[in-house]
């Protein structure tokens, strides 16, 4: 009855609490901070002021529902109605009165704790952190997560004569050796064999990236080349998982001469690299190399997520130097205005950024260090803990099941490191201070940055259910980029919305040629179209890509030669 105890402890507290009290949250992106948020949220529930009338109502509702549940348990009717929550919806839960009662009691307590969290008084960020921390705690203590309380795991152990428990222990030990929770059968995939397998060659490399040129699949290609810049916090092959859902392959099939940046997975030798390094020696160098290889004066460029932020910054730097190399710019689920960063805002504040600067940034004792890829991966998993954490704890360890082969989750687990100074600059000047959108506020690569100086037409894509880059925040880019713009809103989330091949005939998208300042006004006037946004983008891109010319007979050109076959060495480096 933890929720009842919490109610009792909170009753009668009427003293105001300063939201910047002596024990502030110090969150930043990293798995350990999720635990800190959980612990702090419970403490704050016990210390924050709650409206007396709301607290009394929550108490009364809890006592009424708890009494009804207890009486139903005594007369045997507790399991009469199926439990809608998928964690407890199996027949073993329904057929075991004790387990059914425990699940229903847990759900009652969870509802009560959630209501308490919603009732907390305070500023917006503090209230959001309390809700997040409480939800993490509630998800962690679900009875389904424990062998002694999970009748499905117990039944399987009996049916297999204990073999499921032995297999679960083997999975646990294997994951401990790997340092992460397995979400898929990692032995089923190999980069270059059945993921990231589109044919191509590396034609340039430096310490930060390799540049891959893909083999044309048409006799003629558009005159202007295309460059993809993926996010540096993940491997590029999210855009080349399988032939059927590969944005890279589809783009080549449309007659584009395609080049893709494959980021190096940094080791300690790159720990001191900065945001300026990633702009000057990666994004700008990739643009210049594509132009040199192709012998053209301009190109089309696409950036995905953080890759889009890097692309926009690089083009802004070049604009300050009097250069406009982009014939078009495509930004997929990209933030340029960081006023609304969704759930990630929970992890960002001045104290948290300072902590990172002092531990892995330029001010770190002993010099800069790497942000370990597993820290980021753990944090992103805990944004959806039931689907990406506890689901696998139950399946892998309690039931001894092997996770199924799933290319997307294989990619999701293939984490990447980041140089500390680069990461800290990004956190401070975008997520914390939101300066990227302000003309002349930032100095990047020696010049004042103004994204509005980029003259190229821009295609902006956002996903409607994206919890990492909220679509309304992505829409904010329409007010920053000054060239001709098209904004398209796709269905689903951050990844599934982007990776939506036309042949799958899934989902839909919205478009509206008018771009009012308000995102809701844009959506109110938008037209819904069934199918994939890829075809809309492809049609938009054609007139900006130049006439068709004979496809090149080989890779490289103008002094650039094949270094090694795609996907290259860098993408295979593990964090």
C-alpha positions in Angstrom: 0.0 0.0 0.0 2.8 2.4 -0.9 0.5 4.8 -2.5 -1.7 5.0 0.6 1.4 5.6 2.7 2.5 8.4 0.4 -1.0 10.0 0.6 -0.8 9.9 4.3 2.7 11.4 4.4 1.6 14.2 2.1 -1.6 15.2 3.9 -1.5 18.5 5.7 1.7 19.8 4.1 1.1 23.4 3.1 4.5 24.9 3.1 5.7 26.2 -0.2 8.9 24.6 -1.6 11.4 26.6 -3.7 11.8 24.8 -7.0 15.5 25.6 -6.9 16.0 24.2 -3.4 19.1 22.9 -1.8 18.8 19.5 -3.4 18.2 20.2 -7.1 18.1 17.6 -9.8 21.3 17.4 -11.7 20.1 15.5 -14.8 21.9 15.0 -18.0 21.7 12.5 -20.8 23.1 9.2 -19.4 21.7 6.0 -17.9 22.7 6.8 -14.3 20.6 10.0 -14.4 17.4 8.0 -15.1 17.9 6.3 -11.7 18.5 9.7 -10.1 15.3 11.1 -11.6 13.4 8.1 -10.2 14.8 8.5 -6.7 14.4 12.3 -6.7 10.8 12.1 -8.0 9.7 10.0 -5.0 11.4 12.4 -2.6 9.8 15.4 -4.2 6.4 13.8 -4.0 6.9 13.6 -0.2 8.0 17.2 0.0 6.1 19.2 -2.5 3.0 21.1 -1.7 -0.2 19.6 -3.1 -3.6 21.2 -3.1 -5.4 19.9 0.0 -8.7 19.3 -1.8 -7.0 17.3 -4.6 -5.0 15.3 -2.1 -8.2 14.5 -0.1 -10.0 13.4 -3.3 -7.1 11.2 -4.3 -7.1 9.6 -0.8 -10.8 9.0 -0.9 -10.7 7.4 -4.4 -7.8 5.2 -3.4 -9.5 3.9 -0.2 -12.7 3.3 -2.1 -11.0 1.4 -4.9 -8.7 -0.5 -2.6 -11.7 -1.7 -0.5 -13.6 -2.8 -3.7 -10.5 -4.7 -4.9 -10.1 -6.4 -1.5 -13.7 -7.4 -1.4 -13.6 -8.7 -4.9 -10.6 -10.8 -3.9 -12.3 -12.2 -0.9 -15.4 -13.3 -2.9 -13.4 -14.7 -5.8 -14.5 -12.1 -8.4 -11.2 -10.2 -8.7 -10.3 -12.0 -11.9 -13.7 -11.7 -13.5 -12.7 -8.9 -15.8 -9.6 -9.3 -18.0 -6.8 -6.8 -17.4 -6.3 -4.6 -20.3 -2.6 -3.9 -19.6 -0.6 -6.1 -21.9 1.9 -7.0 -19.1 -0.9 -8.8 -17.2 -3.3 -9.9 -20.0 -2.1 -13.5 -20.4 -4.2 -16.4 -19.2 -1.7 -17.3 -16.5 -2.4 -14.0 -14.8 -6.2 -14.5 -15.0 -6.0 -18.1 -13.8 -3.9 -17.3 -10.7 -6.0 -15.4 -8.2 -3.0 -14.2 -6.2 -1.2 -13.0 -9.3 -4.3 -11.3 -10.6 -4.9 -9.6 -7.3 -1.2 -8.4 -7.2 -1.5 -7.0 -10.7 -4.7 -5.2 -10.0 -3.3 -3.8 -6.7 -0.2 -2.6 -8.6 -2.3 -0.9 -11.2 -4.4 0.8 -8.6 -1.2 2.0 -6.8 0.3 3.1 -10.1 -2.8 5.2 -11.0 -2.8 6.8 -7.6 0.9 7.7 -7.7 0.4 9.1 -11.2 -2.4 11.3 -10.0 -0.2 12.5 -7.1 2.6 13.3 -9.6 0.1 15.2 -11.8 -1.0 17.2 -8.8 2.4 18.4 -7.8 2.7 22.2 -7.8 5.8 23.8 -9.3 7.3 25.0 -12.5 6.7 23.2 -15.8 10.1 21.4 -15.9 10.0 20.2 -12.2 6.5 18.8 -12.7 7.6 17.0 -15.8 10.6 15.5 -14.1 8.4 14.3 -11.2 6.0 12.7 -13.6 8.9 11.1 -15.5 10.6 9.8 -12.4 7.5 8.4 -10.9 6.6 6.6 -14.1 10.1 5.1 -14.3 9.8 3.9 -10.7 6.3 2.5 -11.4 7.4 0.7 -14.5 10.4 -0.8 -12.6 8.4 -2.2 -9.7 5.7 -3.9 -11.9 5.1 -7.5 -10.6 5.6 -8.8 -14.1 9.3 -7.9 -13.8 10.0 -10.4 -10.9 10.1 -14.1 -11.1 8.4 -14.6 -7.7 5.4 -12.5 -8.9 5.2 -13.5 -12.6 2.9 -16.6 -13.1 3.8 -16.8 -16.9 7.5 -17.1 -16.1 6.8 -19.6 -13.3 4.6 -21.7 -15.6 7.3 -21.8 -18.2 9.9 -22.8 -15.7 7.7 -25.8 -14.7 6.9 -26.7 -18.3 10.5 -26.7 -19.3 11.7 -28.4 -16.1 13.8 -25.4 -15.3 15.5 -25.0 -18.7 13.9 -21.6 -19.2 15.6 -20.4 -16.0 18.9 -21.8 -17.1 18.6 -20.1 -20.5 17.6 -16.8 -18.8 20.7 -17.0 -16.6 22.8 -17.6 -19.7 21.2 -14.6 -21.5 21.9 -12.4 -18.4 25.5 -13.4 -18.2 26.0 -12.9 -21.9 24.5 -9.4 -21.7 26.6 -8.6 -18.7 29.7 -9.5 -20.8 28.4 -7.3 -23.6 27.5 -4.5 -21.3 23.9 -4.0 -22.6 20.5 -5.6 -22.7 20.0 -7.5 -25.9 16.9 -6.4 -27.8 17.4 -8.6 -30.8 19.4 -11.6 -32.0 22.6 -9.8 -32.7 24.2 -12.9 -34.3 21.5 -12.7 -37.1 23.0 -9.5 -38.6 26.3 -8.4 -40.0 27.0 -4.9 -41.2 27.9 -5.2 -44.9 26.2 -8.6 -45.3 22.5 -8.2 -44.6 22.4 -4.7 -43.3 24.2 -1.7 -44.9 24.6 -3.9 -47.9 23.8 -1.5 -50.8 26.7 -1.7 -53.3 29.2 1.2 -53.2 32.7 2.2 -52.3 34.5 4.5 -49.9 36.1 7.3 -52.0 37.4 9.6 -49.2 38.2 9.4 -45.5 39.7 11.4 -42.7 39.8 11.0 -39.0 36.1 11.9 -38.6 34.3 10.2 -41.5 34.3 8.1 -44.6 32.5 9.2 -47.7 30.7 6.4 -49.5 29.6 6.7 -53.2 26.9 4.3 -54.2 26.8 2.4 -57.5 24.2 3.8 -59.9 21.2 1.6 -60.6 20.0 3.5 -63.6 21.8 4.1 -67.0 21.4 7.9 -66.5 21.7 10.0 -63.3 20.8 13.5 -62.5 23.6 16.0 -63.1 23.8 17.3 -59.5 25.0 14.8 -56.9 23.2 14.1 -53.6 24.9 14.0 -50.2 23.3 12.4 -47.1 24.5 13.4 -43.6 23.1 11.0 -41.0 23.1 11.7 -37.2 26.6 11.2 -35.6 25.0 9.7 -32.5 24.0 6.6 -34.6 25.3 4.5 -37.5 24.3 5.7 -41.0 22.7 2.4 -41.9 19.4 3.3 -40.4 18.9 4.5 -44.0 20.1 1.2 -45.4 18.7 -1.6 -43.3 17.3 -3.9 -45.9 16.8 -3.4 -49.7 13.0 -3.1 -49.2 13.2 -0.3 -46.7 16.5 1.4 -47.7 16.2 5.1 -48.3 19.7 5.0 -49.7 18.8 2.3 -52.3 15.5 4.0 -53.2 17.3 7.3 -53.8 19.8 5.6 -56.1 16.9 3.9 -57.9 15.4 7.4 -58.6 18.5 8.3 -60.6 20.6 10.2 -58.1 24.4 9.9 -57.8 24.4 9.4 -54.1 27.2 10.0 -51.5 26.7 9.2 -47.8 28.8 10.3 -44.7 29.7 7.3 -42.5 30.8 8.8 -39.2 33.8 7.3 -37.4 33.0 5.9 -33.9 35.4 8.0 -31.9 38.0 6.6 -29.6 40.0 8.4 -27.0 42.3 9.8 -29.7 39.3 11.9 -30.9 38.1 12.9 -27.4 39.1 16.5 -27.8 37.3 17.2 -31.1 34.8 20.1 -31.1 31.6 21.1 -32.8 33.7 23.3 -35.1 35.7 20.2 -36.1 32.6 18.3 -37.0 31.4 21.3 -39.1 34.7 22.2 -40.8 36.4 18.9 -41.2 33.4 16.7 -41.6 30.2 18.3 -43.0 32.0 21.1 -45.1 34.8 18.7 -46.1 32.1 16.2 -47.3 30.4 18.9 -49.3 33.6 20.0 -50.9 34.6 16.4 -51.7 31.3 15.5 -53.3 31.7 18.6 -55.5 35.3 17.7 -56.4 34.5 14.1 -57.2 31.5 15.0 -59.3 33.1 18.0 -61.0 30.0 20.1 -60.2 29.5 23.5 -58.6 26.4 22.6 -56.5 24.8 19.6 -54.9 21.6 18.5 -53.1 22.2 17.7 -49.5 20.0 15.9 -46.9 20.5 15.8 -43.1 18.7 13.5 -40.7 18.1 14.5 -37.0 21.4 15.8 -35.6 22.8 15.4 -39.1 20.3 18.0 -40.2 21.5 20.4 -37.5 25.0 19.8 -38.7 24.1 20.3 -42.4 22.3 23.6 -41.7 25.2 24.9 -39.6 27.7 23.9 -42.3 25.7 25.7 -45.0 25.4 28.7 -42.7 29.2 28.8 -42.2 29.7 28.6 -46.0 27.1 31.4 -46.5 29.1 33.6 -44.2 32.1 32.9 -46.5 30.1 33.9 -49.5 29.4 30.4 -50.8 26.0 28.8 -51.6 26.9 25.2 -52.8 23.4 23.7 -52.1 20.9 23.5 -54.9 18.5 22.1 -52.3 18.5 21.1 -48.6 16.4 18.4 -47.0 16.1 18.3 -43.2 14.5 15.1 -41.7 13.2 15.3 -38.1 15.7 18.1 -37.4 15.7 20.8 -34.7 17.0 24.3 -35.5 14.7 26.0 -32.9 15.2 24.2 -29.6 12.4 25.9 -27.7 10.5 22.6 -27.4 12.7 19.6 -27.2 10.1 17.2 -25.9 10.9 14.6 -23.4 14.7 15.2 -23.7 14.2 18.6 -22.0 13.9 16.6 -18.7 17.6 16.0 -18.9 18.9 19.5 -19.7 19.6 22.3 -17.3 22.5 24.6 -16.4 23.7 22.3 -13.6 23.6 19.2 -15.8 25.4 20.9 -18.7 28.1 22.2 -16.3 28.5 18.7 -14.9 29.2 17.3 -18.3 31.6 20.2 -19.1 33.5 19.4 -16.0 33.6 15.6 -16.5 34.0 15.1 -20.3 34.3 18.6 -21.8 37.3 20.8 -22.3 37.3 21.6 -18.6 37.5 17.9 -17.5 40.4 17.0 -15.2 43.1 15.2 -17.3 41.6 16.5 -20.5 38.5 15.9 -22.6 36.8 12.5 -22.6 34.3 10.6 -24.6 30.6 10.5 -24.0 30.1 6.7 -24.1 27.6 5.5 -26.6 26.0 3.1 -24.1 25.0 6.1 -21.9 23.0 7.6 -24.8 21.5 4.2 -25.8 20.4 3.5 -22.2 18.8 6.9 -21.9 16.9 6.6 -25.1 15.7 3.1 -24.1 14.3 4.4 -20.8 12.2 7.0 -22.7 10.1 3.9 -23.5 11.0 1.5 -20.7 8.2 -1.0 -20.9 8.8 -1.6 -24.6 12.6 -1.2 -24.7 13.8 -2.4 -21.3 11.4 -4.4 -19.1 9.8 -6.3 -22.0 13.3 -7.8 -22.7 14.1 -8.3 -19.0 11.0 -10.5 -18.7 11.4 -12.3 -22.0 15.2 -12.8 -22.0 15.8 -13.5 -18.3 12.6 -14.6 -16.6 11.3 -16.7 -19.5 14.6 -17.6 -21.1 13.4 -16.6 -24.6 15.9 -15.5 -27.2 14.9 -12.1 -28.6 13.8 -12.3 -32.3 15.9 -11.0 -35.1 14.9 -7.4 -35.9 17.2 -5.2 -38.0 15.9 -1.9 -36.5 16.7 -3.0 -33.0 20.1 -4.4 -34.1 20.9 -0.9 -35.4 19.5 0.7 -32.2 21.9 -1.4 -30.1 25.0 -0.5 -32.3 25.9 2.5 -30.2 28.4 5.3 -31.0 30.6 7.5 -28.8 30.9 11.3 -29.1 33.8 13.6 -28.2 33.1 15.4 -25.0 33.8 19.0 -26.1 31.7 18.6 -29.2 28.8 17.1 -27.2 29.0 19.8 -24.5 28.9 22.6 -27.1 25.9 21.1 -28.7 24.1 20.7 -25.4 24.8 24.2 -24.2 24.2 26.2 -27.3 21.2 24.3 -28.7 19.2 22.4 -26.0 20.0 24.7 -23.1 20.4 28.2 -24.6 18.7 27.8 -28.0 21.1 30.1 -29.8 21.4 28.3 -33.1 18.4 30.1 -34.5 19.5 33.6 -33.6 21.4 35.4 -36.4 24.9 36.4 -35.4 24.7 35.0 -31.8 27.1 32.1 -32.3 30.6 32.0 -33.8 31.2 28.8 -35.7 34.4 28.0 -37.5 35.6 31.6 -37.1 32.5 33.4 -38.4 29.1 34.6 -37.2 26.4 32.1 -38.0 23.1 33.0 -39.6 21.0 30.1 -40.9 18.7 32.5 -42.6 21.6 33.4 -45.0 21.3 30.0 -46.7 19.5 30.6 -49.9 18.7 27.1 -51.1 15.1 25.7 -51.2 14.4 23.6 -48.2 12.3 20.4 -47.8 11.4 20.0 -44.1 10.0 16.6 -42.8 8.7 15.9 -39.3 6.9 12.9 -37.8 3.6 13.5 -36.0 4.3 11.1 -33.1 8.0 11.9 -32.7 8.9 12.2 -29.0 12.5 13.1 -29.7 12.0 15.9 -32.2 8.4 17.1 -31.6 6.9 18.0 -35.0 5.8 21.5 -33.9 9.4 22.2 -32.9 10.6 20.9 -36.3 8.0 23.2 -37.9 9.8 26.1 -36.3 12.5 25.7 -39.0 10.1 27.2 -41.5 10.6 30.6 -39.7 14.4 30.3 -39.6 15.3 29.1 -43.1 14.6 31.9 -45.6 14.7 30.1 -49.0 11.6 28.5 -50.6 10.3 25.9 -48.3 8.0 22.8 -48.2 7.0 21.3 -44.9 5.6 17.7 -44.8 4.3 15.9 -41.8 4.4 12.1 -41.7 2.7 9.6 -39.5 4.4 7.6 -36.8 7.5 8.3 -34.8 11.1 9.5 -35.1 12.4 6.4 -37.1 9.3 4.6 -38.4 8.0 7.8 -39.9 11.1 8.5 -41.8 11.8 4.9 -42.9 8.5 4.4 -44.8 9.1 3.0 -48.3 6.4 3.6 -50.8 6.1 -0.1 -51.7 5.0 -0.9 -48.2 1.9 1.1 -48.7 1.8 2.2 -45.0 0.9 5.3 -43.2 0.2 8.7 -44.6 1.5 12.3 -44.7 0.1 15.8 -44.6 1.1 18.8 -46.7 0.1 22.4 -46.9 1.7 25.0 -49.2 0.9 27.8 -46.8 3.4 28.2 -44.0 1.8 30.3 -41.2 3.9 31.0 -38.1 1.7 28.7 -36.0 2.1 24.9 -36.5 -1.5 24.2 -35.5 -2.7 26.6 -38.1 -0.6 24.8 -40.7 -2.1 21.4 -39.7 -5.6 22.8 -39.8 -5.2 23.7 -43.4 -3.2 20.6 -44.4 -4.3 17.9 -46.8 -3.8 14.2 -45.8 -2.3 11.9 -48.4 -2.1 8.1 -48.1 1.3 6.5 -48.5 4.9 7.5 -48.1 6.3 11.0 -48.1 9.3 9.6 -50.1 7.4 10.0 -53.4 6.5 13.6 -52.5 10.1 14.4 -51.7 11.3 12.6 -54.9 9.0 14.8 -57.0 10.1 18.0 -55.2 13.8 17.0 -55.8 13.7 16.3 -59.5 13.6 19.9 -60.8 16.4 20.8 -58.4 18.7 18.0 -59.6 19.6 19.0 -63.1 19.2 17.1 -66.4 19.9 13.4 -66.8 23.4 12.5 -67.9 25.2 9.2 -68.4 25.9 7.4 -65.1 29.6 7.2 -64.1 31.3 4.0 -65.1 33.2 3.7 -61.8 33.6 5.2 -58.4 35.3 8.5 -57.6 36.9 10.7 -60.2 39.0 13.8 -60.4 41.8 12.3 -58.3 39.5 10.4 -55.9 39.7 6.6 -56.1 38.2 3.6 -54.3 39.6 3.1 -50.8 37.5 0.0 -49.9 34.1 -1.4 -50.6 31.0 0.0 -48.9 30.1 0.1 -46.1 33.7 0.7 -45.1 35.6 0.2 -41.8 34.2 3.1 -39.8 30.7 1.8 -39.5 31.9 -1.5 -38.2 33.8 0.0 -35.3 32.1 -0.7 -32.0 31.7 1.7 -29.1 
